[in-house]
Amino acid sequence: MSELTIYTLDWVPEGPRGFVRDLRLRWACEEAGLDYAVATVPFDDRQTNHLDRQPFGQVPYLDDGGVQMFESGACLLHLARKSEVLMPCDPQGEAEALEWTISALNSVEMVSVPWWFLKMSQGPDNGLADWVGSRLAHVEQVLGEREWLAAGRFTVADLLMADVLRIPDIRGFGNRPATEAYVARVTDRPAFRKAHADQLAHFEAADAVRAK
Ligand SMILES: N[C@@H](CCC(=O)N[C@@H](CS)C(=O)NCC(=O)O)C(=O)O
C-alpha cells in the first residue's frame, strides 16, 4: 500500500478539470517516481465537510504515512525533500529552487489569481491589470534568459511556476513568447501529461457515479 495519499474532491464541474491543485501533487510524485494513492472528499458540502483536515475547506491535502498537511505549496516542498529530481542538494541550487517556488506563490499567483477572478466580472483591464502585467513581464524577462528557473535544470520551482502560468486567461493576457515556450516545454513533460490525464479520468469517472 502506498504511504502517500493525495486528497482531492470526488467530483468537480467541467470548468476546473485539469486545474484542480491535486494535480500539482500528482505531478510531483510522477516526476520523483513516488508511489501514491488518490482519495477524495465530497464536492457537496465541501466548505465544511473536511475542515478538520483543510481549514479553508479546500483541496488538496496530503497524508504521508500519517504525516498530514495542507496547502499545495507546502505539500510540494514536503515531496521535494524526498527527491533530488525536484529539489537540488547543493546549497545554491536548493536556495534557488526555494526562492522561485515561493515566488511562484507569493509574487505571481498572489496577483494572478485575484486578477483572474476580477476578470470574470470586470474584464481583463481591471484594477489589478497593471500589477499582474508587471509581474508577468518580469517573469518573461527571466525566462528570456534561461530555460529553467533554478539550478540550471527542472526543479519543483518550474513545476509550480508553470502551473501558475498555464491558466489560459493568463497565457492569453499579453504577448510573452518566452513564457509561452516555457509553459509548453514544462507541461510537455511526461509526468505532467500523466498527472493531467489521470485527473481528467478521475473526474470523468465521477460523472458516471454522480449520474446514478
Ligand atoms: N492555497 C490553496 C488553495 C487551494 C484551492 O484553491 N483549492 C481549490 C481547488 S484547486 C478548492 O478546493 N476549491 C474549492 C473551494 O474553495 O470551495 C492551495 O494551494 O492548496
The ligand as an SDF file (V2000), in Angstrom:
LIG
                    3D

 20 19  0  0  0  0  0  0  0  0999 V2000
   -3.8520   27.8460   -1.2940 N   0  0  0  0  0  0  0  0  0  0  0  0
   -4.5210   26.5930   -1.5180 C   0  0  0  0  0  0  0  0  0  0  0  0
   -5.6510   26.8280   -2.4980 C   0  0  0  0  0  0  0  0  0  0  0  0
   -6.4010   25.5580   -2.7510 C   0  0  0  0  0  0  0  0  0  0  0  0
   -7.5390   25.7440   -3.7100 C   0  0  0  0  0  0  0  0  0  0  0  0
   -7.7580   26.8370   -4.2860 O   0  0  0  0  0  0  0  0  0  0  0  0
   -8.2670   24.6470   -3.9050 N   0  0  0  0  0  0  0  0  0  0  0  0
   -9.4340   24.6500   -4.7630 C   0  0  0  0  0  0  0  0  0  0  0  0
   -9.2730   23.5870   -5.8390 C   0  0  0  0  0  0  0  0  0  0  0  0
   -7.9070   23.9590   -6.8700 S   0  0  0  0  0  0  0  0  0  0  0  0
  -10.6370   24.2660   -3.9480 C   0  0  0  0  0  0  0  0  0  0  0  0
  -10.5700   23.4020   -3.1010 O   0  0  0  0  0  0  0  0  0  0  0  0
  -11.7570   24.8940   -4.2400 N   0  0  0  0  0  0  0  0  0  0  0  0
  -12.9960   24.5810   -3.6210 C   0  0  0  0  0  0  0  0  0  0  0  0
  -13.4880   25.7150   -2.7730 C   0  0  0  0  0  0  0  0  0  0  0  0
  -12.7200   26.6570   -2.4910 O   0  0  0  0  0  0  0  0  0  0  0  0
  -14.6440   25.6270   -2.3910 O   0  0  0  0  0  0  0  0  0  0  0  0
   -3.5270   25.5660   -2.0750 C   0  0  0  0  0  0  0  0  0  0  0  0
   -2.7110   25.9400   -2.9270 O   0  0  0  0  0  0  0  0  0  0  0  0
   -3.6010   24.4060   -1.6530 O   0  0  0  0  0  0  0  0  0  0  0  0
  1  2  1  0
  2  3  1  0
  2 18  1  0
  3  4  1  0
  4  5  1  0
  5  6  2  0
  5  7  1  0
  7  8  1  0
  8  9  1  0
  8 11  1  0
  9 10  1  0
 11 12  2  0
 11 13  1  0
 13 14  1  0
 14 15  1  0
 15 16  2  0
 15 17  1  0
 18 19  2  0
 18 20  1  0
M  END
$$$$
